[in-house]
Amino acid sequence: MTISETAPKAEPTTTEEFDVLIVGAGISGVGGAYHLTKQRPGTKFVVLEGFDSFGGTWWMHRYPGIRSDSDLHTFGYRFKPWRGAPIATAAEILEYMGEVIEENDLDQYIRYNHKITSARWSSEENRWTIDATRTDTGEPKRFTANFLWMCQGYYRHSEGYTPEWPGMDDYQGKIVHPQTWPENLDYAGKNVVVIGSGATTATLVPAIAGDCEHVTVLQRSPTFFRPGRNRDELAETLRELDIDEEWIHEIVRRKILHDQAIFTKRSFEEPEEVKQELLDGVRPLLAPDFDMESHFTPTYRPWRQRIAFVPDGDLFKGISSGKASVVTNEIDRFTAQGILLKSGDELQADIIVTATGFNMSVLGDIEFEIDGKPLVFSDTVTYRGMMFTGVPNMLWVFGYFRASWTLRADLLADFVCRLLAHMEETGSKRVNVELRPEDEGMELLSWIDPENFNPGYLMRAMPLLPKRGDKREWQHTQDYWGEKDEIPAIDLDGPEFVYG
């Protein structure tokens, strides 16, 4: 018997020290870097990004038609006007982010191809030690930082979520997940089945339908869509009046957020009326005899899952033209030629696209230790969905489900800068949040109430996420319209903050 020895792991030869380390150069990380330079000039910080460019989700996703499902007037940063159509392509978003980096000289702070593997907190030193690996060279790198700002998002970039169906090995065509779309996939003239009915499907199907022989959307159950023109009339009117773009940006943002607040409130208070309005928006775009009840009438309350915006109704135009169709049924098994449904029908396909969601990455799948002990994230309690009991000098940016992610990224960036200033003023080297005496006996619940919001990726990851309490400050409320006033007003000397 031959015994092979594992080569010892290479140790970094040097350690770089920083005040703040930002994880990720996506929408949150680039925004965080901007706010640090403007609000905390002189802060020594670095941004570590695992990819070889900025952009995060918008860099990683390469499937045809990739676009935002939030309007860019609110998904864009508050400090940089968006001048294009409300729904933007990935290329347009990347161009916008590149302008932010170039205009503010942020590239000097970003280290690409740095994949973080572990982060260890020492209360004796009041510092994090972060180990990373250069993805291009394999070189180990080590950093220390007083504060860790987690801006890595919540996708596991390495692979999307695909359920295991019987017979998948029997299928003779190609199975593709949008998250890992092959660069040279030839779908021209092919029969394609897209499994799923969310925002990815609404984006992908119109982009490929014109080239395919036919595209079939296979869904287990219907979801809500909201079609509309990819144009903001208020923004265009203000431009005709020669209003400054910064004013336009702020006015349009406020109007959109005002309308979203009303719509979200009504989805809870008047769910049947809102449901009917959404269905009435889709119905005219389909043939008069189309089976709306089976294919586009969900059984759940609006906004219990994210509502995909369909610019100019392009998904439904494809269905009306006959280039695409919808089948609502469950999969029995894969066959050599396609998919056998539980109804007994078989869908034949040259390519099957599993637009079935993604796997959630909790804190970037990094191995965390607190004073030598592994951090069990699910044992902590969240403070407003951004800090966690027993975890010092760290904040996680997790955005909104019913509003644009960037709204919260900007809010939390302000909070981080204010917290760092407060620590400097008080001479504190560390801060963590702890339950207060009045929180004793508080019921601890899952991260999010499934009756409030329950997409599959969140339900699958729930056992890995922190707990929430039954008080607002111990929850990730998903309420931008409350948090825009509450977060700036947080008392940093409140009893939930423990300094040292």
C-alpha positions in Angstrom: 0.0 0.0 0.0 1.3 3.4 -1.0 0.8 6.3 1.5 0.8 9.7 -0.2 1.6 12.7 1.8 -0.4 15.9 1.3 1.8 18.9 0.6 1.7 21.5 3.4 -0.4 24.5 2.6 1.7 27.4 1.5 1.8 30.3 4.0 1.7 33.9 2.9 5.2 35.6 3.2 3.8 39.0 4.1 0.7 40.5 5.9 -0.8 43.7 4.7 -2.7 45.8 7.3 -5.8 47.9 6.7 -8.4 49.8 8.7 -11.2 48.4 6.7 -11.4 45.4 4.3 -14.4 45.3 1.9 -15.3 41.9 0.5 -16.5 42.1 -3.1 -16.4 44.6 -5.9 -20.0 44.3 -6.9 -22.7 46.9 -6.6 -22.3 47.1 -2.8 -18.5 46.9 -2.6 -17.9 49.6 -5.2 -20.5 51.8 -3.4 -18.9 51.2 -0.1 -15.5 52.2 -1.5 -17.0 55.4 -2.8 -18.6 56.3 0.5 -15.4 55.6 2.5 -13.4 57.9 0.3 -16.0 60.7 0.6 -17.1 60.3 4.2 -13.9 58.9 5.8 -11.0 60.3 3.8 -7.7 58.9 5.0 -9.1 55.5 5.9 -6.7 52.8 4.8 -8.8 50.2 3.1 -8.8 47.5 0.4 -11.5 45.8 -1.7 -10.9 42.1 -2.4 -12.7 40.6 -5.4 -12.6 37.0 -6.4 -13.4 37.6 -10.1 -10.9 39.3 -12.5 -13.2 42.4 -12.8 -15.8 44.4 -11.0 -19.5 43.9 -11.3 -20.3 40.8 -9.3 -23.6 39.3 -10.5 -23.5 41.5 -13.6 -20.0 40.2 -14.5 -20.7 36.6 -13.7 -24.1 36.1 -15.5 -23.6 35.7 -19.2 -26.9 34.3 -20.5 -28.6 36.0 -23.4 -30.6 39.1 -22.6 -29.3 39.5 -19.0 -30.8 42.6 -17.6 -31.9 44.2 -14.4 -35.4 43.5 -12.9 -35.2 46.7 -10.8 -35.4 50.2 -12.3 -31.9 51.8 -12.6 -33.2 55.1 -11.1 -33.3 53.3 -7.8 -30.9 50.5 -8.5 -28.3 53.1 -9.5 -26.4 54.8 -6.7 -27.9 57.9 -5.2 -24.8 59.9 -5.9 -24.6 59.2 -9.7 -27.5 59.9 -12.0 -28.8 57.2 -14.3 -29.4 58.6 -17.8 -30.7 55.5 -19.7 -33.9 53.5 -19.9 -35.2 52.2 -16.5 -34.5 48.5 -17.2 -30.8 48.1 -18.2 -28.7 45.4 -19.7 -25.8 43.9 -17.8 -23.4 45.7 -20.2 -25.0 49.0 -19.4 -24.8 48.4 -15.7 -21.2 47.4 -15.9 -20.4 50.6 -17.9 -22.2 52.7 -15.3 -20.2 51.0 -12.5 -17.0 51.5 -14.5 -17.7 55.2 -14.6 -18.1 55.3 -10.9 -14.7 53.6 -10.4 -12.9 55.8 -13.0 -14.5 59.1 -11.9 -13.6 58.5 -8.3 -10.2 56.8 -8.8 -11.4 53.7 -6.9 -9.4 51.2 -8.9 -6.4 51.8 -6.7 -8.2 50.1 -3.8 -9.5 47.0 -5.6 -7.5 43.7 -5.8 -9.0 41.4 -8.3 -8.5 37.6 -8.4 -8.4 37.4 -4.6 -10.7 34.7 -3.3 -11.1 34.8 0.5 -10.9 31.4 2.3 -11.0 32.3 6.0 -11.4 35.2 8.4 -10.4 35.0 12.0 -11.2 37.6 14.7 -8.8 38.1 17.7 -10.2 40.0 20.7 -6.7 40.3 22.1 -5.6 42.2 19.0 -9.0 43.6 18.0 -8.4 42.7 14.4 -9.5 40.3 11.7 -7.0 38.2 9.9 -8.1 37.4 6.4 -6.5 34.7 4.2 -7.1 34.7 0.5 -5.7 32.9 -2.6 -4.8 34.5 -5.9 -7.1 32.8 -8.4 -4.7 33.6 -11.3 -1.4 32.4 -9.6 -2.4 30.3 -6.6 -0.4 32.6 -4.4 -1.6 32.8 -0.8 -2.2 36.3 0.6 -2.9 37.5 4.1 -4.4 40.7 5.3 -5.5 42.2 8.7 -8.2 44.7 9.2 -9.9 46.3 12.1 -13.3 46.3 10.4 -14.8 43.7 7.9 -17.4 45.0 5.5 -19.1 42.0 3.8 -20.3 43.2 0.3 -20.1 39.9 -1.5 -23.8 39.6 -2.2 -25.8 36.4 -1.7 -25.3 34.3 -4.8 -23.0 31.3 -4.8 -21.2 32.2 -8.0 -19.7 28.7 -8.7 -23.0 27.0 -9.5 -26.7 27.7 -9.7 -29.5 25.6 -8.2 -30.7 22.6 -10.3 -32.9 20.0 -8.6 -32.1 16.4 -9.1 -34.8 14.8 -11.4 -34.9 11.1 -12.2 -33.5 10.2 -15.6 -31.2 13.2 -16.0 -28.4 10.9 -17.1 -30.6 9.4 -19.8 -31.2 12.7 -21.5 -29.1 13.0 -24.8 -29.3 16.8 -25.2 -27.7 19.6 -23.3 -28.7 20.7 -19.8 -27.7 24.3 -19.1 -28.1 26.5 -16.1 -28.2 30.3 -16.9 -25.6 31.0 -14.2 -23.0 29.0 -16.1 -24.2 29.6 -19.6 -21.7 28.1 -22.2 -20.0 30.8 -24.2 -20.7 29.2 -27.6 -24.0 27.4 -27.0 -25.8 27.0 -30.3 -29.5 27.2 -29.9 -30.4 28.4 -33.4 -33.1 26.3 -34.9 -33.3 24.2 -31.8 -36.2 23.2 -29.5 -35.5 24.6 -26.1 -37.3 23.9 -22.8 -36.8 26.5 -20.0 -37.7 25.2 -16.6 -38.8 27.9 -14.3 -40.9 31.1 -14.3 -39.0 33.8 -12.5 -37.1 36.9 -13.7 -34.4 34.8 -15.4 -37.0 33.1 -17.6 -38.7 36.4 -18.3 -35.3 37.7 -19.5 -33.9 34.7 -21.3 -37.0 33.5 -23.3 -37.5 36.8 -25.3 -33.7 36.9 -26.0 -33.5 33.5 -27.6 -37.0 32.8 -29.0 -36.4 34.6 -32.3 -33.5 32.2 -33.1 -34.9 29.0 -31.8 -37.3 26.7 -33.5 -39.5 26.9 -30.4 -39.1 27.7 -26.7 -41.3 26.1 -24.1 -41.5 27.6 -20.6 -42.2 24.7 -18.2 -43.4 25.9 -14.8 -44.7 24.0 -11.8 -46.9 26.9 -10.9 -47.6 30.4 -12.2 -45.8 33.6 -10.9 -46.7 37.3 -11.1 -45.3 39.5 -13.8 -45.6 43.3 -14.3 -45.3 44.4 -17.9 -44.7 48.1 -18.8 -42.9 50.4 -21.1 -39.1 50.6 -20.6 -39.3 54.3 -20.4 -39.9 56.7 -17.5 -42.2 59.5 -18.7 -41.4 61.8 -15.8 -37.7 61.5 -16.5 -38.2 62.2 -20.2 -40.4 65.2 -19.5 -37.9 66.7 -17.1 -35.2 66.2 -19.8 -37.3 68.1 -22.3 -37.5 70.9 -19.8 -33.7 70.9 -19.6 -33.6 70.0 -15.9 -30.2 69.1 -14.5 -29.6 65.3 -14.5 -28.9 65.3 -10.8 -32.2 66.8 -10.1 -33.9 64.4 -12.5 -32.3 61.5 -10.8 -33.5 62.6 -7.3 -37.0 63.5 -8.4 -37.5 60.3 -10.4 -36.1 58.2 -7.5 -38.5 59.8 -5.1 -41.5 59.3 -7.4 -40.7 55.6 -8.1 -40.1 54.9 -4.4 -43.4 56.7 -3.5 -45.3 54.6 -6.0 -43.5 51.4 -4.8 -44.4 52.1 -1.2 -48.1 52.4 -2.1 -48.0 49.3 -4.2 -46.3 47.2 -1.5 -48.7 48.4 1.1 -51.7 47.6 -1.1 -50.3 44.1 -1.8 -50.8 43.3 1.9 -54.0 45.3 2.5 -55.7 44.7 -0.8 -54.2 41.5 -2.2 -57.1 40.5 -4.4 -57.3 44.0 -6.0 -53.6 44.1 -6.6 -53.7 40.5 -8.0 -56.4 41.5 -10.5 -54.5 44.6 -11.6 -51.4 42.5 -12.3 -53.4 39.9 -14.3 -55.2 42.7 -16.2 -51.8 44.0 -17.2 -50.8 40.7 -18.8 -54.1 39.6 -20.3 -54.2 42.1 -23.2 -50.8 41.0 -24.4 -51.9 37.4 -25.0 -54.4 35.8 -27.4 -58.1 36.1 -26.3 -58.4 32.4 -25.8 -55.1 32.0 -23.9 -55.5 30.0 -20.6 -54.6 32.7 -18.1 -56.0 30.8 -15.2 -53.7 27.8 -15.7 -50.5 29.7 -16.7 -50.4 33.2 -15.3 -52.7 33.2 -12.2 -50.6 32.5 -9.1 -52.2 31.1 -5.9 -50.1 33.2 -3.5 -50.5 36.8 -2.5 -48.6 39.4 -4.6 -45.1 40.2 -3.4 -44.8 37.0 -1.4 -42.2 36.3 -4.1 -40.4 38.8 -6.2 -42.5 40.3 -9.1 -40.6 40.3 -12.4 -40.9 43.4 -14.5 -41.3 42.6 -18.2 -40.2 45.6 -20.3 -42.5 46.3 -23.2 -44.2 42.9 -22.6 -41.5 41.1 -24.6 -42.1 37.7 -22.9 -45.8 37.8 -23.8 -45.2 39.0 -27.3 -43.1 35.9 -27.9 -45.9 33.7 -26.6 -48.5 35.5 -28.8 -46.3 35.1 -31.9 -46.1 31.3 -31.4 -42.3 31.3 -31.0 -42.8 30.5 -27.3 -45.4 28.6 -25.2 -46.1 27.9 -21.6 -46.7 24.5 -20.0 -47.8 24.3 -16.3 -47.2 20.9 -15.0 -44.7 18.8 -12.9 -41.8 16.8 -14.0 -42.0 13.0 -13.7 -38.6 12.3 -15.2 -36.1 13.2 -17.9 -36.1 10.9 -21.0 -33.6 10.5 -23.8 -35.4 13.1 -25.9 -36.7 15.5 -23.3 -39.0 15.6 -20.2 -41.9 13.3 -19.3 -44.6 15.3 -17.4 -46.8 13.9 -14.6 -49.7 14.5 -17.0 -48.2 11.8 -19.3 -47.2 14.3 -22.0 -43.6 14.5 -23.1 -41.7 17.7 -24.1 -39.0 17.0 -26.6 -36.0 19.3 -26.4 -32.5 19.7 -27.9 -31.6 21.9 -25.0 -33.0 22.1 -21.5 -32.3 25.3 -19.5 -32.8 24.9 -15.7 -33.8 28.5 -14.7 -34.5 27.1 -11.3 -32.8 29.7 -9.1 -29.5 29.9 -7.3 -27.8 28.7 -4.2 -27.5 31.2 -1.5 -24.0 32.0 -0.2 -24.0 32.9 3.5 -21.2 35.3 4.2 -19.4 34.3 1.0 -19.0 30.7 2.2 -15.9 31.9 4.1 -14.7 30.0 7.2 -15.1 32.3 10.1 -13.5 32.0 13.6 -14.1 34.2 16.6 -11.2 33.8 19.1 -10.3 30.4 17.8 -13.8 29.0 17.7 -15.7 28.4 14.5 -18.5 30.9 14.0 -21.9 29.1 13.7 -23.8 31.9 12.0 -27.2 30.4 12.7 -26.5 30.6 16.4 -26.4 34.4 16.2 -29.2 36.9 16.2 -29.3 39.6 13.6 -29.4 43.3 14.4 -31.4 44.9 11.6 -30.1 42.3 9.1 -26.6 43.9 9.1 -24.8 43.0 12.3 -24.9 39.9 14.5 -24.6 39.1 18.1 -21.1 37.9 19.2 -19.5 39.0 15.9 -17.3 42.1 16.4 -16.4 44.7 13.9 -18.3 43.3 11.0 -21.3 44.3 8.8 -23.1 42.4 6.1 -24.8 44.2 3.3 -28.0 42.4 2.5 -30.4 44.4 0.3 -34.2 44.5 -0.2 -36.4 41.9 -1.8 -39.2 44.4 -2.7 -37.0 47.4 -3.6 -33.6 47.9 -5.2 -30.6 46.4 -3.5 -28.5 49.5 -3.8 -30.9 51.6 -1.7 -29.8 49.6 1.3 -26.2 49.4 0.2 -26.1 53.2 0.3 -27.9 53.4 3.7 -25.6 50.9 5.3 -22.5 52.6 3.9 -23.6 55.8 5.7 -24.0 53.7 8.9 -20.6 52.1 8.6 -18.9 55.5 8.1 -20.8 56.9 11.1 -20.0 53.9 13.2 -16.3 54.1 12.3 -16.3 57.8 13.2 -18.0 57.1 16.5 -15.4 54.4 17.4 -12.6 56.8 16.6 -14.1 59.6 18.7 -14.6 57.3 21.7 -11.3 55.5 21.3 -13.0 52.1 20.8 -11.2 49.3 19.0 -14.2 47.0 18.7 -17.9 46.9 18.7 -20.4 44.2 18.7 -24.2 44.0 19.2 -25.7 42.0 22.1 -29.3 41.4 23.3 -30.3 44.0 25.9 -31.8 43.2 29.3 -35.3 44.0 27.9 -34.8 41.4 25.2 -34.5 38.6 27.7 -36.9 35.8 26.8 -37.5 37.3 23.4 -38.8 34.6 21.0 -36.2 33.8 18.3 -37.5 33.0 14.9 -36.2 32.3 11.4 -34.3 35.0 9.5 -37.4 35.9 7.5 -41.1 35.1 8.0 -42.1 32.7 5.2 -45.6 34.2 5.2 -44.0 37.5 4.3 -41.5 36.3 1.6 -40.6 32.8 0.7 -38.5 32.3 -2.5 -36.9 28.9 -2.8 -33.3 30.0 -2.4 -34.1 31.7 0.9 -36.1 28.7 2.2 -33.2 26.3 1.3 -30.7 28.5 3.2 -32.9 29.3 6.2 -31.1 26.8 8.5 -27.7 28.5 7.8 -29.0 32.1 8.5 -29.1 34.0 11.8 -32.2 34.2 13.9 -34.5 37.2 14.2 -36.3 38.4 17.2 -39.9 39.7 17.5 -38.7 43.3 17.9 -38.1 45.5 14.9 -34.4 46.2 15.7 -33.7 42.4 15.7 -35.1 41.8 12.3 -34.2 42.3 8.6 -37.5 44.1 8.0 -37.3 44.5 4.2 -38.9 47.9 4.8 -36.8 50.6 3.0 -39.5 53.2 3.6 -39.1 52.8 7.4 -35.3 52.1 7.4 -34.4 55.3 5.4 -35.4 57.2 8.5 -34.6 54.6 11.2 -31.0 53.6 10.2 -29.7 57.2 10.2 -31.3 57.8 13.6 -29.7 54.7 15.3 -28.3 55.7 18.7 -24.7 54.4 18.6 -24.6 54.6 22.3 -27.6 52.5 22.7 -27.4 49.4 25.1 -27.3 47.0 22.1 -23.9 48.3 21.2 -21.0 47.0 23.3 -17.6 48.8 22.8 -14.2 47.8 23.9 
